[in-house]
Amino acid sequence: MGDTGTADTWAAFEAAEPDLAATVRERFGQFTHHALATLRKDGSPRLSGIEAGFRFDELWLGMMPNSRKALDLRRDPRLSLLANPGAGTDMGGGDVRISGRAVEVTDAETVARYVEAAGEPQPFHLFRIELTEVVRTYVDGEQLVVRTWAPGRPARTLRRGNDDSPPTQDPN
């Protein structure tokens, strides 16, 4: 699920790649519900609906108490989060995916601050996301464009046509 072993906060990503971060935020802001991939106890994937929120320079996930996805993340924090692609085949500006690790936050002060900002019903599990990869995929004319970022390296952009030619990389 994109776990490279190195993770970063949303704020660090936003500072490193402000344009890509703005696009990702905008895509997640278009819809309330998104898709979260977690790992079951047996290692198989689980796909669940989720709301994601950007607050306090972090990306957050709130979940019902003892939901399967929360229990999955407590056991194995690796995840992928896909922005809702929207209706039909339009994709509203591209396909955006974040991979990372969920860090459960339980300290009362942070939870209370989050509840006040988000209006989250209690009780709930609160997770802060540490990013390991951010990917935006979109169509530009006749090319498929994939822009990726991972901690410790600048974003890179790959383009490929609708043939068997190898992809090309844009200069940074």
HUGIWO-V80506 format. One record per backbone hydrogen bond with DSSP energy under -0.5 kcal/mol. NH is the residue of the N-H (numbers start at 1). CO is the residue of the C=O. If there is no record, write none. Layout:
NH/CO
NH/CO
This chain:
4/2
8/131
11/57
13/9
14/10
15/11
16/12
17/13
21/17
22/18
23/19
24/20
25/21
26/22
27/23
28/24
29/25
30/26
30/27
31/28
34/50
35/82
36/48
37/80
38/36
38/46
40/44
43/40
46/38
48/36
50/34
52/32
53/60
55/53
55/58
58/55
60/53
61/127
62/51
63/125
65/123
67/64
71/67
72/68
73/69
74/70
75/71
76/72
79/100
80/37
81/98
82/35
83/96
90/87
93/90
94/91
95/137
96/94
97/135
98/81
99/133
100/79
101/130
102/77
103/128
104/102
105/126
106/104
111/107
112/108
113/109
114/110
115/111
116/112
117/113
118/114
119/115
125/63
127/61
128/103
129/59
130/101
131/8
131/129
132/99
133/99
134/149
135/97
136/147
137/95
138/145
140/143
143/140
144/160
145/138
145/143
146/158
147/136
148/146
148/156
149/134
150/153
153/150
156/148
158/146
159/168
160/144
163/161
168/159
170/157
